[in-house]
Every structure is written in C-alpha cells, then in structure tokens.
C-alpha cells in the first residue's frame, strides 16, 4: 500500500471511531436514569451504634442529663463539630477530642 492510502484509511478509521463514541454518549444521555445502586447512594448521617453517655436526639426532656453550675436547665451536651449527636454528661467529645458544650432549654 502506498503511504497516502494508509493515511486515508487511518483518517477514515479515526472518524468512524469518533462518530460511534458520540452516538454512544448521546444514547446514554437520552436513556432514562436508573436509581443509583445501593453502594453509590449517599451515606445517611444516622448513627448505627449509641456511644457511652449518648442520648436519643429526639429526647428533649433533659431528664437524666448532668446539670452545670449556671442554674439553667441543660437539655443535652454536644460537640460543636458534630451537633446531631447528644450526650448526657459533660466531658471530652469522642469525635474531635473537644470539650462538650451544654445546650439549654429556652
């Protein structure tokens, strides 16, 4: 084969490959989106295991919660970096090794 014939054939093959790739992306973008598989779904922030001194976030009664010296009623103690986990006693956070802060009843 001559060099020009090889170049023409190579150009033709590259163009055909590019067209088929474009058709595949168009077909996949027009297809209905399926629900994400279970492994690809975003993780929910619900705790799986309760930690020592942790209380249910839905319990806003303040019963069995250590009170501080301010005289106000403490509903729960929390780590400011993980505010959705509530604790019954003051101390260090198990997550960030920070001091737990009280949340008072209004």
C-alpha positions as CSV (number, residue, x, y, z in Angstrom):
1,X,0.0,0.0,0.0
2,X,1.1,3.5,-0.7
3,X,1.6,6.0,2.1
4,X,-1.3,8.1,1.0
5,X,-3.7,5.2,1.1
6,X,-2.6,4.3,4.6
7,X,-3.1,7.9,5.8
8,X,-6.6,8.0,4.2
9,X,-7.5,4.7,5.8
10,X,-6.3,5.8,9.2
11,X,-8.2,9.1,8.9
12,X,-11.4,7.2,8.0
13,X,-11.0,4.8,10.9
14,X,-10.4,7.6,13.4
15,X,-13.5,9.5,12.1
16,X,-15.6,6.3,12.3
17,X,-14.5,5.7,15.9
18,X,-15.2,9.3,16.9
19,X,-18.8,9.1,15.4
20,X,-19.5,5.8,17.2
21,X,-18.3,7.3,20.5
22,X,-20.5,10.3,20.1
23,X,-23.5,8.1,19.3
24,X,-22.9,6.1,22.5
25,X,-22.8,9.2,24.7
26,X,-26.0,10.6,23.1
27,X,-27.8,7.3,23.6
28,X,-26.7,7.1,27.2
29,X,-27.7,10.7,28.0
30,X,-31.2,10.1,26.5
31,X,-31.8,6.9,28.3
32,X,-34.0,7.1,31.5
33,X,-31.9,7.5,34.6
34,X,-32.0,4.4,36.8
35,X,-31.9,4.7,40.5
36,X,-28.4,4.6,42.0
37,X,-27.2,1.2,43.2
38,X,-27.1,0.8,47.0
39,X,-23.3,1.2,47.1
40,X,-23.4,4.6,45.4
41,X,-26.2,6.2,47.4
42,X,-25.0,8.9,49.8
43,X,-24.5,7.8,53.4
44,X,-27.1,9.0,55.8
45,X,-26.0,10.7,59.0
46,X,-27.9,8.3,61.3
47,X,-25.7,6.7,63.9
48,X,-25.6,3.0,63.9
49,X,-24.3,2.5,67.5
50,X,-25.0,4.6,70.5
51,X,-21.9,5.7,72.3
52,X,-21.5,5.8,76.1
53,X,-23.4,8.7,77.6
54,X,-25.1,9.4,74.3
55,X,-28.9,10.1,74.3
56,X,-31.5,10.0,71.6
57,X,-31.5,13.3,69.7
58,X,-35.4,13.2,69.7
59,X,-35.4,13.3,73.5
60,X,-35.6,16.9,74.5
61,X,-36.8,16.4,78.1
62,X,-33.5,16.9,79.7
63,X,-34.2,14.1,82.2
64,X,-31.1,12.2,83.4
65,X,-28.8,14.9,82.0
66,X,-26.0,16.3,84.1
67,X,-26.7,19.9,85.0
68,X,-24.0,22.6,85.1
69,X,-23.4,25.4,87.6
70,X,-25.3,28.1,85.7
71,X,-28.6,27.2,87.2
72,X,-30.2,26.8,83.7
73,X,-31.7,23.5,82.6
74,X,-29.4,21.6,80.3
75,X,-31.2,19.6,77.6
76,X,-28.1,17.8,76.4
77,X,-24.3,18.2,75.8
78,X,-23.0,18.4,72.3
79,X,-19.8,18.6,70.3
80,X,-20.0,21.8,68.1
81,X,-18.3,19.9,65.2
82,X,-20.9,17.0,65.4
83,X,-24.1,18.8,66.6
84,X,-26.5,15.9,65.7
85,X,-25.1,13.6,68.5
86,X,-26.2,14.4,72.0
87,X,-24.7,13.3,75.4
88,X,-26.0,13.2,78.9
89,X,-22.7,14.3,80.6
90,X,-20.0,16.9,80.1
91,X,-16.5,15.9,79.2
92,X,-14.5,15.3,76.0
93,X,-16.1,14.6,72.7
94,X,-15.4,11.1,71.3
95,X,-15.2,12.5,67.8
96,X,-13.0,15.6,67.9
97,X,-11.5,15.4,71.4
98,X,-13.0,18.7,72.1
99,X,-15.0,19.9,75.2
100,X,-18.7,19.2,75.0
101,X,-20.9,22.3,75.3
102,X,-24.3,22.4,77.0
103,X,-27.5,23.2,75.2
104,X,-30.0,24.9,77.4
105,X,-33.8,24.9,77.5
106,X,-35.1,28.2,76.2
